[in-house]
Amino acid sequence: MQSIETFSTTHLIGDRLQLEHLAQFCIMHQDPQVMATLGGVRSHEQSKIIQILSFENAYLRFDWSTIYKNSRS
């Protein structure tokens, strides 16, 4: 069985979590507004540890990173 690596809709693009997403997660984890309902702001080191553990298990848990198409650079 072949696994899905990416998907898209009219407005979203979804990719399996990869280490290249780490910088985006670190920025998100340091934004007080974003993290207000997610346990509070995290340090870069906390984000890195959490995301590396998630990335290592991404293929087992099918974790995805999704973004709006118009925000992809």
C-alpha positions, 0 to 999 in steps of 0.5 A: 500500500502506498502512503499519501505524502501530500494532499490539497483542497481548494484552500489548503495544502497538507504535508506529512510533518518533516523537519523542514517544518520545525522553524514554522512550529517554533515561530507559532509556539512563541506567539502568545495569541496562537498559544493562548489555548494551547498551554502557553508560549514555548521556548525554542528548545521546548518546541524543538524537542516536542516537534522532533518527537512528533516528526519521528512518529509522524508516519505511525500517527499520520500527523500533518502540517496544513497551511492556506495556499495563499500563505505558502512561500 
